[in-house]
Amino acid sequence: MPKSEEEKRRSRISSMKRLIVAYLLLGILIPILLCILLFIKVDRLQKELDQMQRQIASQQREGTIAPEQADPANADTDAGQQADGMQADSSLAKWQTEETEPDDGQKRKVYLTFDDGPSSNTDAILDILKQYDVKATFFVTGKPQERYQAMYQRIVAEGHTLGMHSYSHKYDEIYASEEAFEEDLSKLQDFLYDTTGVWSHFYRFPGGSSNQVSTVDMRELAAYMQQQDIYYLDWNVASGDATNKKIKAQTLVDNVLTGVGKHQTAVVLLHDAANKNATVEALPAIIEGIQAMEDTVLLPVSDDMELVQHLKIQQ
Ligand SMILES: [Zn+2]
């Protein structure tokens, strides 16, 4: 074989070798690298998931979490709602434990507040309040259906405070922008005025002023409230009825009475919704327990009360 032929053959072989090596690199190494990257990613997501599950579990133990089930009786307006007291931020635990300074000679003031009504349970709640001669506060949403008209009016007629809790109660809508929030607020304020003749100036933010779902800075919304002369009020005692798990009425009673005992001004979070029968069941014992406490009064929310707010803005 001539020398040049031999050289050509060698160079063909070596270029084939290079091709094979390149092929190996592309065909084997790249998939391996991708697998490693994906494995790292999955591992990281798994850790995040575990952490979130632990958070949810600990909050469920406190009875302060769970998306609210749609109220079957009000399916038209309640779809997609979430309960207040649903928090995903551990830094917010402090408002539950922070105790109000005891004030010598002053009576303890307790405010029972019912969110999310009116509902098929509103009349039952009003009946119990009437029976015990207790005035409370209802943070209502906008439900234009005929059957709710009388409930809004009854709340007012029986001396309870009518507060606002957004018209739609849909977090993704009301917290989408400052304009959307303001529009929803004014729609509810007008609606309540037309229905009851009351120009409400109390507000409870869906999810509270400490909610972590708003895309708008809550300080902006709090400042807007101040401009509009609307007081927003959160709570420092969670009954635990925000959960959509089966909860015993006695647990709600215990949560409320223990919580109230820690505060000189106690604002109690309860719910007025069709699926919250335990709240109605617990209410008589809650009232009796509070009425049995020394130097303690049950009051409706008013202008001169000490506001309990999770998010404070500079006055
Ligand atoms: Zn609510």
Residues whose N, C-alpha, C, O or C-beta is under 5 A from the ligand:
A	BS01	ZN	Q82 A83 D84 D115 D116 P206
